[in-house]
Amino acid sequence: MKIPRILVVGSFVMDLIYSTSKVPGEGETVNDGLSFASAPGGKGANQAVQAARLGMDVTMVGKLGQDMFGDELLKAVESAGINAEGVIRDPSCSSAVSNVVLEVVPGKKAKNRIIVVPGANMSLTVSDVEFLKDKISRYDMVILQLEIPLEVNKKVIDYAYEKGVPVMLNSAPYQPLDDDLLSKLTYISPNEHEAYGLTGIKTTDGDGGIDISKVEMAAKVLLNKGVKNVIITLGSNGVAFMNRDMFIVKPCVDIVKVVDPTAAGDSFTGAFCSAVCMGMTMEEALDFANYTATITVSRMGAITSLPVIQEVRDLMKKDNYIGKRGV
Ligand code: RIB
């Protein structure tokens, strides 16, 4: 079988991770830090590496500074086997960094809060990606996120749309998207907060629970704007999927300890796209992506936590997966 080719145009970020048992309030200092680590990440790089670790032939396009973090981030994608020839090094800006505050309270699931300083990611220009116009038809899928300038994403979406190449937009972090852009997407994967921003429909009930009828309404709004397949990730409440033929909700694979939720959504998106490219049905792809993301949350860091295909298969086997989970 031909190995599917995936193009990721997106971000690199060096994550600086502070684990703490207490998150400070305004004007407060807490002496409750538990540990510090740095790990390569960025939504684009995470999704690219996840797809590569699942056996896809991945090309990544993006921008890095000419600095130490840039070297490390480039090494992280290259050592996953990704073709990074289209990654630009720009000496006039710094590579992106983030502050990941990881709240670790005994007996509770770890939670994160992330501030990204976008640096080189936001210096990527439309002319930097023009070379893709004639090359995009080589790919089986294009994956995008919202950590690079929107006009760059729009250009890549137009190139892909003209050539009939499916596009997945992981619409994170939230920003408003126009109807023309949405109408050209094959897949969109907002989380519940981003779905609220995009549709104005609040799907959470205030206690961390989800109102599924609202999730269905939000998915319908996006479908009516022309997105072909809508995937709303719901954190520990699972994931919802809607296209013209079906609406399904899948629970989380709740069989591991949550060490660090960072990159769970990226792992899910990279795995879902890989699964679709491998020929799985939508339902199988959702399950496969759920299992993949489950492994990711059981480990520290972003790229450091993303599993390889055998680990996903082993977990599915251990969980006696038989082709479908809790629809
Ligand atoms: O989705 C997780 C990622 O978001 C982190 O790796 C961080 O870099 C931010 O881009």
Boltz pocket constraint, residues with backbone or C-beta under 6 A from the ligand:
constraints:
  - pocket:
      binder: B
      contacts: [[A, 13], [A, 14], [A, 15], [A, 40], [A, 41], [A, 42], [A, 43], [A, 46], [A, 98], [A, 114], [A, 116], [A, 147], [A, 262], [A, 263], [A, 264], [A, 265], [A, 266], [A, 302]]
      max_distance: 6.0
